[in-house]
Amino acid sequence: MSICGSQLTDSYMQPVVVDVSQGNRTLSEASLPATVFLKFTQGCGAGVDVTVEPAGSAVLVRQAASGDRRIAAAQVQVVKTPTTLRITRPDGTVSTVAVRSGA
């Protein structure tokens, strides 16, 4: 799967990509570690900065860069919940993606 010219996975199966470009989201993962594919922006012109809280609870395994060399999308490996990804947009606004344990 390719986003903004970057390959986020080599799998022949198309993963589900969660669009988190429009505000806060909460995701539930049944088992850990869990791999999620997140699209942070509507296009490839301007990206975001992503901070993982608490540190080490998730890893951005692969990233798709935007035109401004920030993050447009990512393959994220969640290893511990709860995890929060804090997304800072170019205009300074901040949104979050919360990953929780759940069925």
Beta strands, then each sheet from edge to edge (+ up, - down):
strand 1: 2-3
strand 2: 6-7
strand 3: 17-19
strand 4: 25-29
strand 5: 34-39
strand 6: 49-53
strand 7: 58-65
strand 8: 71-78
strand 9: 83-88
strand 10: 94-101
sheet 1: 1+ 2-
sheet 2: 3+ 5+ 8- 7+
sheet 3: 4+ 10+ 9- 6+
end
